[in-house]
Amino acid sequence: MPSKRRLRWVLLPVGAAAALVLAGCTPTQLNGFLPGFVEDGAPVTNHTEMISGLWVNSWIVLLVVGIITWTLMGWAAIAYRRRKGQTGLPVQLRYNMPIEIFYTVVPFILVLGFFAFTARDQAIIEDQYDDPDVSITAIGKQWAWDFQYDGEEEDNSDAVWTMGIQAQPDKDGNIDQDQLPTLYLPVDETVKIKLQSRDVIHSFWVVDFLYKKDMYLGKDNFMSFIPTREGTYAGRCAELCGEYHSMMLFTVKVVSAEEYESYLASLEAKGQTGDINDAYDRLQNTPNDPTDPSVQQSDEGNE
């Protein structure tokens, strides 16, 4: 049996080689080729690094399991092959209890581990800010986006908003990015976005944020995060929502606090103020809605 000193001498060059390989990796490679990181490796939100870490570490574990599995398969195929001069099948093994216990228990532990780390990170990401610096309502509709920057008044009369249209490609299929609905966010401030739908199921996805969330008619979802890097990021609907789903694009601009306040002031100067209520929702008669006249008539008839 090899001594511990010999094992150390074997592992030392392996560790040094791994360190050299990782040192030569770019931030993109270190984060599993995921978007959400600029050239110096800085994440664009406070959650981006956690999501990429879960992704990369999961793949490392799976790669190790795959290498062990492929090695054992190759070894079994060679060690138990039919030898020269033999006829019929090679000697068959009925069972091996230690091995069967091993390949039952280990996958079970791996599944529990993946679940535990995913549940832990998801709980952190899904934790919503009670008193965010910025509250925004993002509304999906076929096939564009409305963004409302909520105010401090109870009736939201001091809110400002923009209403967008779907992407308009030219004859060559090129899209003018300046015409896309644009969501402004202040850098390094807590943001809470209420996600609503006007019609069917949509999904709010900012690609570089590495997170997406569905939007349902009659049910509000929320996202909370801190943008940590100024820049312009692509957004889109990630749920098939009809004929022009691919044209349901938007842009996110993370800017300084001064530029953000200036943008809100420009919307107020245009008269785009007040709450965008649900009068624009296409489906008004949701089931069991007490405000629906048909439900009221039914209730009166049952009295």
Backbone bond lengths (Angstrom), bond angles and torsions (degrees), N, CA, C in turn:
res aa  C-N    CA-C-N  psi(-1)  N-CA   C-N-CA  omega(-1)  CA-C   N-CA-C  phi
1 M - - - 1.469 - - 1.535 108.62 -
2 P 1.353 118.98 129.16 1.462 120.93 -176.67 1.523 111.13 -65.58
3 S 1.320 115.56 144.18 1.463 120.52 179.81 1.522 110.33 -74.73
4 K 1.341 115.06 165.05 1.463 120.23 179.04 1.522 110.77 -64.89
5 R 1.336 117.08 -33.42 1.457 120.02 179.87 1.515 110.68 -64.25
6 R 1.343 116.55 -40.96 1.456 119.63 178.84 1.527 110.91 -65.38
7 L 1.328 115.58 -39.81 1.463 118.93 178.74 1.520 110.80 -62.16
8 R 1.330 116.26 -38.45 1.465 119.18 178.79 1.524 110.73 -62.96
9 W 1.325 115.96 -42.33 1.464 119.07 -180.00 1.517 112.09 -66.39
10 V 1.346 116.40 -27.42 1.464 119.67 177.09 1.522 110.56 -76.03
11 L 1.345 116.06 -42.27 1.467 120.28 -175.94 1.525 112.45 -75.31
12 L 1.320 117.88 -26.29 1.457 120.76 -177.06 1.527 112.95 -59.97
13 P 1.347 119.08 -51.64 1.470 117.59 177.99 1.517 113.22 -65.63
14 V 1.345 116.58 -32.42 1.461 119.14 177.67 1.523 110.56 -63.61
15 G 1.353 116.96 -45.00 1.459 120.72 178.34 1.516 112.21 -64.91
16 A 1.353 116.35 -40.04 1.456 119.67 178.81 1.526 111.27 -64.05
17 A 1.341 116.14 -40.93 1.461 119.99 178.80 1.517 110.88 -64.31
18 A 1.342 116.67 -41.67 1.473 119.89 179.16 1.520 110.85 -64.18
19 A 1.345 116.96 -39.39 1.467 120.31 178.88 1.523 111.22 -64.06
20 L 1.337 116.41 -40.77 1.464 120.00 179.16 1.528 111.10 -64.89
21 V 1.325 115.55 -41.85 1.470 119.35 179.51 1.521 110.72 -62.71
22 L 1.342 116.53 -46.32 1.464 120.17 -179.16 1.522 111.51 -66.62
23 A 1.355 116.61 -35.01 1.462 119.71 179.70 1.516 111.44 -65.10
24 G 1.328 116.84 -28.87 1.457 120.80 179.96 1.510 113.99 -84.64
25 C 1.331 116.99 -2.61 1.466 120.38 -178.14 1.524 110.56 -80.10
26 T 1.293 116.15 146.23 1.460 121.69 173.77 1.522 108.94 -79.96
27 P 1.351 118.60 163.46 1.470 119.98 175.51 1.525 112.86 -55.41
28 T 1.340 116.25 -34.97 1.469 119.46 178.59 1.513 110.86 -63.69
29 Q 1.334 117.40 -43.23 1.458 120.87 179.68 1.523 111.53 -68.53
30 L 1.334 116.55 -41.63 1.461 119.85 -179.91 1.517 111.90 -63.64
31 N 1.313 117.35 -25.63 1.469 121.28 179.69 1.519 112.17 -102.72
32 G 1.315 115.69 27.69 1.457 120.24 172.37 1.504 114.68 67.94
33 F 1.344 117.53 28.46 1.460 122.72 179.38 1.532 112.58 61.41
34 L 1.326 116.04 21.61 1.456 119.92 177.16 1.524 109.86 -82.53
35 P 1.333 117.91 151.05 1.466 119.46 170.96 1.528 109.68 -71.39
36 G 1.314 116.48 179.94 1.460 119.43 176.24 1.504 115.12 100.79
37 F 1.347 117.39 3.36 1.455 121.05 179.10 1.520 108.76 -134.56
38 V 1.321 116.04 135.27 1.458 120.47 176.76 1.524 108.74 -84.72
39 E 1.325 116.23 -178.27 1.460 120.80 -172.28 1.527 113.23 -60.22
40 D 1.331 117.46 -32.60 1.462 118.78 -179.46 1.521 112.47 -86.47
41 G 1.330 116.53 5.01 1.461 120.91 175.80 1.505 114.71 87.44
42 A 1.321 118.83 3.74 1.466 121.35 -179.04 1.525 110.21 -74.19
43 P 1.330 118.55 130.22 1.469 121.03 179.18 1.520 111.11 -75.19
44 V 1.331 116.50 159.63 1.466 120.28 -177.03 1.530 112.36 -93.06
45 T 1.342 118.25 -15.60 1.464 121.02 172.17 1.527 108.53 -138.47
46 N 1.325 115.76 169.92 1.460 119.79 179.71 1.520 112.65 -72.53
47 H 1.336 118.56 -9.49 1.460 121.94 179.73 1.523 113.33 -103.91
48 T 1.325 117.38 -13.54 1.460 120.23 -171.83 1.518 112.31 -60.55
49 E 1.327 117.35 -44.30 1.462 120.84 -176.88 1.526 111.43 -65.82
50 M 1.326 117.57 -35.70 1.452 121.06 178.49 1.531 111.14 -65.50
51 I 1.325 115.99 -41.92 1.465 120.04 -179.55 1.523 110.50 -66.35
52 S 1.330 117.28 -44.78 1.460 119.85 -179.96 1.525 110.88 -66.25
53 G 1.337 117.34 -35.26 1.458 120.44 177.57 1.511 112.08 -62.58
54 L 1.333 116.33 -42.66 1.464 120.06 177.39 1.523 110.58 -62.71
55 W 1.322 116.83 -40.85 1.463 122.34 179.98 1.537 111.13 -64.27
56 V 1.324 116.54 -51.50 1.474 120.87 -175.78 1.525 110.94 -66.20
57 N 1.324 117.76 -46.43 1.463 120.25 -178.82 1.520 111.89 -64.26
58 S 1.331 117.26 -35.34 1.463 120.09 176.95 1.527 110.54 -63.39
59 W 1.321 116.21 -42.66 1.463 119.67 179.75 1.526 111.36 -67.36
60 I 1.329 118.41 -35.66 1.465 120.89 177.39 1.526 110.31 -62.18
61 V 1.338 116.04 -46.92 1.470 119.97 178.59 1.522 110.47 -61.21
62 L 1.321 116.81 -45.15 1.461 119.99 -179.13 1.526 111.78 -64.92
63 L 1.339 116.81 -36.03 1.459 120.00 178.33 1.526 110.56 -66.02
64 V 1.336 117.38 -42.46 1.458 120.69 177.64 1.521 110.66 -61.61
65 V 1.325 116.98 -45.33 1.466 120.98 178.01 1.535 110.23 -61.37
66 G 1.327 115.97 -40.92 1.458 119.48 179.61 1.514 112.11 -64.16
67 I 1.339 117.34 -43.54 1.464 120.37 179.65 1.524 111.09 -62.50
68 I 1.336 116.82 -44.58 1.471 120.28 177.93 1.524 110.45 -61.23
69 T 1.328 116.92 -44.69 1.465 121.03 -178.57 1.524 111.19 -63.83
70 W 1.326 117.14 -46.66 1.469 120.31 -179.77 1.529 111.09 -64.79
71 T 1.340 117.32 -37.13 1.460 120.97 178.54 1.522 110.86 -64.34
72 L 1.322 116.35 -45.96 1.472 120.04 179.25 1.520 111.63 -64.83
73 M 1.311 117.06 -38.07 1.467 119.74 177.59 1.529 111.14 -63.26
74 G 1.351 115.12 -44.25 1.464 118.55 178.47 1.513 112.20 -64.76
75 W 1.341 116.11 -41.31 1.465 119.76 178.84 1.525 110.94 -62.83
76 A 1.344 117.24 -44.36 1.469 120.21 179.94 1.527 111.37 -63.33
77 A 1.338 115.94 -38.71 1.461 119.10 -179.51 1.525 111.61 -65.22
78 I 1.355 117.10 -33.66 1.466 120.82 -179.24 1.531 111.14 -83.75
79 A 1.332 116.39 -46.81 1.461 120.34 -174.80 1.525 112.59 -66.54
80 Y 1.318 116.47 -33.21 1.467 119.52 -175.28 1.529 112.60 -110.84
81 R 1.333 115.43 24.57 1.468 118.33 177.68 1.532 109.68 -74.17
82 R 1.307 115.78 164.17 1.459 120.55 177.37 1.528 108.98 -74.35
83 R 1.315 116.69 126.70 1.456 121.48 -177.42 1.526 111.49 -80.65
84 K 1.316 113.81 164.58 1.451 120.32 177.37 1.521 109.88 -64.11
85 G 1.297 115.64 131.19 1.460 120.24 -179.55 1.513 113.48 93.28
86 Q 1.344 117.50 -13.06 1.464 120.26 178.03 1.523 110.27 -83.78
87 T 1.311 115.37 151.73 1.462 121.41 175.81 1.517 109.14 -123.33
88 G 1.322 116.29 155.35 1.454 120.45 -179.15 1.513 112.09 73.42
89 L 1.307 115.33 -163.70 1.454 120.51 -179.36 1.514 111.29 -76.43
90 P 1.361 117.63 149.77 1.471 119.27 172.94 1.518 110.41 -63.35
91 V 1.295 116.14 170.12 1.467 120.91 178.76 1.523 109.25 -58.97
92 Q 1.336 116.78 128.13 1.458 121.95 -177.97 1.526 110.44 -97.81
93 L 1.320 116.28 139.75 1.463 121.55 176.02 1.522 108.82 -99.16
94 R 1.314 116.66 125.91 1.460 119.64 -177.75 1.527 111.20 -69.63
95 Y 1.298 117.75 -48.91 1.457 120.32 178.52 1.521 108.52 -164.97
96 N 1.340 113.81 161.44 1.455 121.23 174.14 1.523 106.26 -139.94
97 M 1.318 115.01 101.71 1.455 120.07 -171.96 1.528 113.68 -57.76
98 P 1.340 120.43 -46.26 1.478 118.91 178.56 1.526 112.60 -58.21
99 I 1.336 117.15 -42.78 1.464 119.67 -179.46 1.520 110.51 -66.57
100 E 1.328 117.65 -41.22 1.462 120.09 179.73 1.535 111.31 -63.69
101 I 1.323 115.50 -39.45 1.471 118.79 176.34 1.526 110.09 -63.99
102 F 1.340 115.86 -41.12 1.459 120.82 -179.17 1.524 111.24 -60.36
103 Y 1.343 117.97 -52.35 1.471 118.93 -176.03 1.517 113.47 -79.33
104 T 1.322 117.36 2.06 1.466 120.59 169.64 1.527 111.01 -98.00
105 V 1.330 116.19 -42.99 1.463 121.04 -175.58 1.528 111.53 -75.08
106 V 1.337 117.12 -43.93 1.471 120.02 -175.90 1.525 112.32 -61.49
107 P 1.361 120.05 -49.32 1.473 118.18 176.70 1.526 112.74 -60.12
108 F 1.330 116.68 -35.40 1.461 119.68 178.17 1.521 110.64 -62.82
109 I 1.338 117.12 -42.32 1.461 121.15 178.29 1.532 110.22 -65.14
110 L 1.334 117.35 -40.49 1.460 120.78 179.28 1.526 111.23 -62.61
111 V 1.325 116.72 -43.83 1.461 120.12 179.44 1.527 110.52 -62.65
112 L 1.336 116.63 -43.35 1.470 119.89 177.50 1.526 110.87 -61.75
113 G 1.342 116.01 -40.49 1.464 119.79 179.42 1.513 112.18 -63.88
114 F 1.348 117.34 -46.46 1.457 120.71 177.84 1.522 110.70 -59.85
115 F 1.322 116.38 -42.47 1.470 120.16 -179.99 1.527 111.03 -64.00
116 A 1.332 116.65 -43.85 1.464 120.47 -176.28 1.533 110.80 -63.92
117 F 1.335 117.46 -47.44 1.467 120.15 -178.68 1.535 111.24 -68.02
118 T 1.323 116.70 -37.88 1.463 119.64 178.13 1.522 110.96 -65.81
119 A 1.339 116.53 -45.48 1.465 120.32 179.33 1.524 111.21 -62.88
120 R 1.337 116.94 -38.61 1.471 120.36 178.81 1.527 111.23 -63.18
121 D 1.330 116.64 -49.40 1.465 120.22 -178.37 1.523 111.29 -67.78
122 Q 1.322 116.76 -38.73 1.465 119.60 -179.82 1.519 111.00 -64.51
123 A 1.337 117.00 -38.44 1.463 120.06 179.07 1.533 110.59 -62.48
124 I 1.340 116.78 -37.72 1.464 120.35 178.80 1.531 110.12 -69.05
125 I 1.328 116.56 -45.16 1.466 120.85 -177.79 1.527 111.14 -66.48
126 E 1.323 116.72 -36.60 1.458 120.76 -176.97 1.526 113.21 -83.94
127 D 1.311 117.89 -3.50 1.468 120.55 177.23 1.531 108.72 -67.97
128 Q 1.317 117.19 119.34 1.462 122.09 -174.28 1.526 110.85 -94.73
129 Y 1.330 115.18 140.24 1.459 120.28 178.42 1.537 109.93 -71.95
130 D 1.326 115.71 131.34 1.464 119.91 178.99 1.529 111.65 -77.47
131 D 1.302 116.95 -33.61 1.462 120.98 -178.22 1.535 109.21 -134.16
132 P 1.336 117.26 72.18 1.466 119.93 -176.43 1.522 111.79 -72.42
133 D 1.328 115.60 158.41 1.463 120.22 174.95 1.526 110.91 -68.04
134 V 1.329 116.16 -33.43 1.466 121.60 -176.75 1.524 109.37 -133.93
135 S 1.328 116.42 129.77 1.463 121.90 175.18 1.532 108.64 -117.64
136 I 1.314 116.13 126.94 1.462 121.90 -176.03 1.520 109.00 -132.21
137 T 1.321 116.09 144.29 1.454 121.58 172.49 1.527 108.21 -110.60
138 A 1.330 115.99 120.20 1.463 121.88 176.92 1.523 107.95 -105.32
139 I 1.320 116.63 124.14 1.466 121.84 -174.72 1.528 109.11 -117.20
140 G 1.323 116.39 121.39 1.453 121.46 176.65 1.518 110.60 -91.79
141 K 1.321 116.26 143.14 1.460 121.62 179.04 1.527 107.73 -150.69
142 Q 1.301 117.04 157.27 1.460 119.26 176.74 1.530 109.24 -73.93
143 W 1.370 119.34 110.13 1.450 127.53 -2.65 1.513 106.63 -133.90
144 A 1.317 116.13 72.77 1.467 121.55 -178.04 1.525 108.66 -158.71
145 W 1.330 115.60 -166.36 1.460 121.04 -173.36 1.526 110.47 -139.03
146 D 1.329 114.70 141.53 1.457 122.11 169.49 1.519 108.04 -114.16
147 F 1.332 116.61 138.84 1.460 120.89 179.28 1.524 109.64 -124.83
148 Q 1.323 115.52 125.13 1.454 121.70 179.21 1.520 109.58 -117.84
149 Y 1.324 115.76 125.83 1.457 122.12 179.20 1.530 107.10 -95.74
150 D 1.327 115.25 101.30 1.458 121.29 -170.76 1.518 111.57 -65.98
151 G 1.338 114.29 146.58 1.455 120.66 -179.42 1.508 112.16 -97.85
152 E 1.315 115.58 -164.52 1.458 121.60 -177.44 1.519 112.71 -101.77
153 E 1.342 117.46 -15.42 1.462 120.17 178.72 1.533 110.38 -70.87
154 E 1.317 115.85 149.82 1.461 120.63 -177.36 1.527 111.92 -63.38
155 D 1.334 117.16 -36.35 1.465 120.29 179.93 1.529 111.67 -89.66
156 N 1.319 117.24 5.25 1.469 123.18 177.99 1.529 112.24 61.39
157 S 1.324 116.65 26.31 1.461 119.89 -179.63 1.524 112.51 -68.06
158 D 1.327 117.12 -19.06 1.464 119.95 179.31 1.523 112.68 -96.86
159 A 1.330 116.83 12.36 1.461 120.40 176.22 1.523 110.17 -74.36
160 V 1.323 116.26 156.50 1.463 121.99 173.40 1.520 108.04 -127.31
161 W 1.333 116.83 158.38 1.464 118.65 -171.67 1.523 111.92 -152.68
162 T 1.328 113.81 165.59 1.460 122.43 168.76 1.518 108.16 -135.14
163 M 1.317 116.87 144.46 1.460 122.42 175.43 1.528 108.53 -115.76
164 G 1.321 116.34 128.18 1.449 120.16 -174.69 1.515 113.61 -105.49
165 I 1.323 114.58 168.07 1.462 122.15 174.27 1.521 107.86 -120.31
166 Q 1.319 116.06 162.84 1.452 119.91 -178.94 1.528 110.91 -69.30
167 A 1.315 115.84 161.14 1.462 121.33 -179.66 1.520 110.59 -58.75
168 Q 1.333 115.47 140.01 1.466 121.82 -177.80 1.537 109.34 -115.89
169 P 1.346 118.14 91.86 1.466 118.99 179.83 1.525 111.52 -74.37
170 D 1.345 115.05 148.59 1.460 118.85 176.17 1.533 109.41 -83.39
171 K 1.329 116.71 -171.97 1.465 120.14 -175.35 1.525 112.61 -63.77
172 D 1.349 117.17 -21.62 1.465 121.37 178.89 1.526 112.28 -94.94
173 G 1.334 116.60 2.63 1.453 120.63 179.79 1.507 114.92 85.79
174 N 1.326 117.96 4.74 1.465 121.46 179.19 1.534 110.14 -79.92
175 I 1.311 115.56 142.24 1.468 121.49 -177.18 1.519 109.58 -112.56
176 D 1.307 115.69 130.34 1.459 121.20 176.29 1.530 108.37 -76.77
177 Q 1.328 116.31 107.44 1.459 121.44 -175.90 1.528 112.18 -64.37
178 D 1.317 117.59 -26.97 1.464 120.65 -177.87 1.528 112.17 -70.05
179 Q 1.346 117.71 -18.85 1.453 121.06 -179.96 1.527 112.78 -89.67
180 L 1.323 117.55 -7.81 1.459 120.30 -177.96 1.527 110.42 -72.41
181 P 1.341 118.02 148.82 1.473 119.94 172.77 1.529 109.50 -56.40
182 T 1.329 115.83 137.46 1.461 119.95 -175.16 1.520 110.81 -124.22
183 L 1.324 115.46 128.55 1.454 122.65 176.73 1.524 108.69 -103.35
184 Y 1.334 116.06 122.10 1.463 121.32 178.58 1.529 109.47 -96.62
185 L 1.340 115.90 136.83 1.460 121.92 177.68 1.526 109.18 -133.68
186 P 1.336 118.09 139.96 1.471 120.15 176.59 1.527 110.70 -83.56
187 V 1.307 116.50 138.52 1.458 120.94 -177.82 1.528 110.40 -72.37
188 D 1.326 115.71 145.59 1.474 123.94 174.63 1.528 113.34 60.50
189 E 1.323 117.66 27.33 1.459 121.42 174.12 1.533 109.23 -124.43
190 T 1.333 115.66 148.67 1.466 119.77 -179.56 1.527 109.62 -70.89
191 V 1.322 115.35 132.63 1.465 122.01 -176.53 1.529 108.92 -125.52
192 K 1.310 115.72 135.18 1.462 121.39 173.91 1.523 108.07 -126.87
193 I 1.328 116.08 122.56 1.463 121.10 -177.48 1.519 109.60 -112.45
194 K 1.324 115.20 124.10 1.460 120.81 172.80 1.525 107.70 -87.65
195 L 1.322 117.24 129.09 1.460 122.30 -175.26 1.523 109.33 -107.78
196 Q 1.325 116.66 121.67 1.461 122.32 -178.82 1.525 110.03 -131.03
197 S 1.330 115.85 159.52 1.462 121.77 175.85 1.518 109.28 -123.48
198 R 1.321 116.06 146.85 1.462 120.53 176.38 1.518 111.87 -94.78
199 D 1.344 118.30 -13.64 1.469 118.59 -172.94 1.522 111.95 -148.00
200 V 1.344 117.34 -81.16 1.456 120.82 -175.65 1.530 109.24 -109.81
201 I 1.333 116.30 -175.20 1.462 120.29 179.59 1.529 109.51 -74.67
202 H 1.316 115.64 127.66 1.457 122.64 172.88 1.530 107.83 -121.85
203 S 1.332 116.32 177.97 1.459 120.26 176.98 1.518 109.21 -143.46
204 F 1.313 115.60 125.00 1.473 122.81 -177.43 1.522 108.43 -85.81
205 W 1.339 115.87 116.66 1.458 120.07 -175.33 1.519 110.49 -138.23
206 V 1.325 115.58 114.16 1.469 121.47 168.82 1.527 105.26 -99.99
207 V 1.317 116.87 112.89 1.460 121.68 -168.10 1.522 111.83 -55.02
208 D 1.325 117.86 -47.52 1.464 120.85 -175.85 1.520 113.19 -72.43
209 F 1.326 118.15 -13.79 1.465 120.27 177.22 1.525 111.67 -80.69
210 L 1.338 117.56 -11.69 1.468 123.77 177.72 1.527 112.47 60.14
211 Y 1.318 117.09 29.56 1.465 119.50 -179.43 1.514 108.70 -151.55
212 K 1.306 115.38 143.42 1.458 120.51 178.22 1.530 109.14 -139.10
213 K 1.333 115.49 158.16 1.460 118.81 -178.35 1.517 109.69 -150.91
214 D 1.340 115.16 138.39 1.453 120.52 -176.66 1.521 111.88 -75.11
215 M 1.348 114.09 156.08 1.463 122.25 179.66 1.520 107.87 -125.52
216 Y 1.332 116.79 127.05 1.456 122.14 -175.97 1.524 110.27 -121.35
217 L 1.313 115.67 146.65 1.457 119.73 173.58 1.526 108.96 -70.90
218 G 1.326 116.44 126.79 1.454 121.02 178.39 1.514 114.64 86.21
219 K 1.335 118.16 -0.42 1.474 120.59 178.30 1.522 108.83 -137.75
220 D 1.314 117.03 124.87 1.459 121.38 -179.74 1.527 110.49 -91.25
221 N 1.322 115.72 133.28 1.457 121.90 170.33 1.526 108.55 -110.99
222 F 1.326 116.47 164.34 1.463 120.16 -176.01 1.525 110.67 -137.66
223 M 1.327 115.00 149.09 1.464 122.67 171.82 1.526 108.52 -131.71
224 S 1.326 116.93 134.91 1.461 121.54 177.05 1.521 109.29 -127.37
225 F 1.326 116.41 135.35 1.457 120.81 -179.42 1.524 109.02 -167.09
226 I 1.320 115.73 175.42 1.464 122.58 176.22 1.526 108.05 -124.48
227 P 1.332 119.12 113.61 1.470 119.80 173.64 1.535 109.08 -67.66
228 T 1.311 116.54 128.07 1.460 119.64 -173.96 1.526 113.23 -115.32
229 R 1.317 117.33 3.51 1.461 119.65 -177.01 1.521 109.60 -145.20
230 E 1.319 117.19 122.67 1.453 119.48 176.74 1.531 109.81 -67.94
231 G 1.318 114.82 145.11 1.460 119.08 -179.80 1.507 111.02 159.36
232 T 1.316 116.09 -179.73 1.461 123.36 179.69 1.518 108.66 -115.15
233 Y 1.335 116.36 128.74 1.461 121.46 -173.90 1.529 110.21 -129.10
234 A 1.319 114.37 146.28 1.468 120.69 -178.00 1.520 110.79 -83.66
235 G 1.339 115.39 140.29 1.453 121.57 175.66 1.504 110.26 -130.01
236 R 1.321 116.47 156.20 1.462 120.29 -179.76 1.515 110.25 -161.97
237 C 1.311 115.01 167.91 1.468 120.53 174.15 1.525 107.81 -83.56
238 A 1.323 117.10 131.45 1.459 121.60 -177.01 1.525 112.13 -107.96
239 E 1.334 117.40 16.47 1.470 121.93 178.71 1.517 108.11 -128.12
240 L 1.336 116.53 123.89 1.460 120.26 -179.70 1.526 109.41 -56.29
241 C 1.337 116.38 117.33 1.466 120.27 -170.23 1.526 113.05 -128.78
242 G 1.323 117.20 16.38 1.456 118.55 177.83 1.510 112.89 134.38
243 E 1.324 114.80 -169.00 1.459 122.07 -170.49 1.523 113.22 -59.00
244 Y 1.335 118.05 -42.55 1.459 121.34 -175.09 1.527 111.91 -107.22
245 H 1.320 115.45 34.21 1.463 120.78 177.62 1.525 111.79 -54.72
246 S 1.329 117.10 -40.36 1.465 120.69 -177.36 1.528 112.44 -68.23
247 M 1.329 117.00 -15.39 1.460 120.85 179.72 1.534 112.20 -96.58
248 M 1.330 116.95 4.21 1.464 121.06 -178.04 1.534 108.63 -88.37
249 L 1.320 114.69 74.47 1.464 122.54 -174.49 1.528 110.39 -111.63
250 F 1.318 115.75 158.14 1.459 120.74 172.99 1.524 109.00 -153.79
251 T 1.308 115.39 171.24 1.461 122.38 -179.03 1.522 109.35 -124.21
252 V 1.314 116.55 141.79 1.459 122.17 174.29 1.523 108.39 -113.72
253 K 1.333 116.06 127.61 1.459 121.18 177.03 1.526 108.42 -116.69
254 V 1.316 115.24 115.81 1.464 121.15 174.70 1.519 107.29 -94.01
255 V 1.318 115.71 117.99 1.463 121.19 -172.37 1.531 109.69 -128.89
256 S 1.308 116.00 175.60 1.470 121.30 176.84 1.528 109.65 -68.29
257 A 1.321 116.35 162.33 1.459 120.78 -179.79 1.527 110.84 -61.99
258 E 1.325 117.03 -36.77 1.466 120.34 179.82 1.526 111.06 -65.74
259 E 1.337 116.33 -44.31 1.464 119.67 179.61 1.521 111.09 -66.82
260 Y 1.323 116.70 -34.73 1.466 120.65 177.80 1.525 110.52 -63.98
261 E 1.326 117.10 -47.76 1.464 120.10 179.94 1.527 110.81 -64.04
262 S 1.317 116.90 -36.20 1.462 120.90 177.55 1.519 111.06 -63.90
263 Y 1.332 116.07 -38.86 1.467 119.74 178.52 1.528 111.31 -65.60
264 L 1.338 116.96 -43.42 1.471 119.84 177.84 1.527 110.60 -61.68
265 A 1.328 117.03 -38.61 1.461 120.58 178.68 1.523 111.19 -64.73
266 S 1.340 117.12 -34.76 1.463 119.88 178.61 1.526 111.07 -67.83
267 L 1.331 117.65 -35.00 1.465 120.48 177.23 1.529 110.50 -68.58
268 E 1.331 116.00 -39.63 1.462 119.79 178.02 1.525 110.67 -64.38
269 A 1.326 117.09 -38.61 1.466 121.03 179.23 1.525 111.67 -64.78
270 K 1.316 117.02 -27.73 1.464 121.26 178.13 1.527 112.49 -80.95
271 G 1.321 117.02 -5.71 1.458 120.97 -178.84 1.516 113.57 83.63
272 Q 1.333 117.61 12.77 1.461 121.29 -179.57 1.525 108.96 -88.06
273 T 1.331 114.88 70.33 1.456 121.27 -175.33 1.519 110.55 -123.92
274 G 1.341 115.12 165.23 1.451 120.75 179.10 1.513 111.45 97.04
275 D 1.312 114.67 176.71 1.459 121.33 -176.85 1.522 110.04 -88.00
276 I 1.331 116.61 131.17 1.470 120.40 171.75 1.523 106.40 -80.45
277 N 1.316 116.39 97.15 1.456 118.49 -175.37 1.521 111.22 -80.34
278 D 1.335 115.51 -177.53 1.464 119.97 -174.69 1.527 113.07 -82.55
279 A 1.336 118.15 14.21 1.462 119.93 178.22 1.524 111.27 -63.72
280 Y 1.328 117.21 -21.70 1.453 121.22 -179.47 1.525 112.58 -88.14
281 D 1.337 117.82 -8.09 1.454 119.52 179.59 1.525 110.16 -62.61
282 R 1.313 116.29 134.34 1.453 120.14 -175.08 1.524 112.21 -75.77
283 L 1.324 116.70 -33.49 1.462 120.83 -177.72 1.523 108.19 -103.75
284 Q 1.311 116.60 102.51 1.465 120.71 -174.73 1.522 113.40 -93.73
285 N 1.328 117.38 -29.74 1.473 120.18 -174.10 1.525 110.25 -94.71
286 T 1.338 115.51 68.42 1.455 119.36 176.77 1.528 109.75 -71.56
287 P 1.340 118.23 149.25 1.467 121.26 -176.14 1.522 112.66 -57.49
288 N 1.338 115.46 135.56 1.466 122.66 175.38 1.523 113.41 61.71
289 D 1.317 116.37 24.48 1.461 120.32 177.28 1.527 108.37 -78.40
290 P 1.332 119.10 114.95 1.467 120.63 -176.39 1.523 113.52 -63.62
291 T 1.339 117.30 -17.84 1.464 119.71 178.87 1.525 112.11 -87.29
292 D 1.329 116.78 -7.76 1.462 120.82 -179.53 1.535 108.71 -75.41
293 P 1.352 119.64 125.06 1.462 121.88 -178.61 1.525 113.39 -55.97
294 S 1.343 116.90 -36.63 1.459 119.25 -178.87 1.519 111.36 -65.81
295 V 1.357 116.76 -34.45 1.452 120.39 177.54 1.510 110.33 -70.55
296 Q 1.364 117.08 -39.87 1.450 120.52 178.28 1.527 111.31 -62.47
297 Q 1.357 117.29 -41.70 1.454 120.28 179.17 1.526 110.94 -64.63
298 S 1.353 114.61 -38.60 1.465 118.17 179.08 1.520 111.19 -64.88
299 D 1.354 116.41 -39.94 1.460 120.18 179.16 1.519 111.11 -65.33
300 E 1.372 116.83 -38.34 1.439 120.33 179.86 1.532 110.72 -66.65
301 G 1.336 115.48 -36.76 1.457 118.49 -179.74 1.502 113.65 -69.71
302 N 1.354 115.50 -23.15 1.469 119.05 -179.78 1.516 112.67 -86.12
303 E 1.351 115.65 -10.50 1.474 117.65 -179.39 1.526 111.34 -76.94
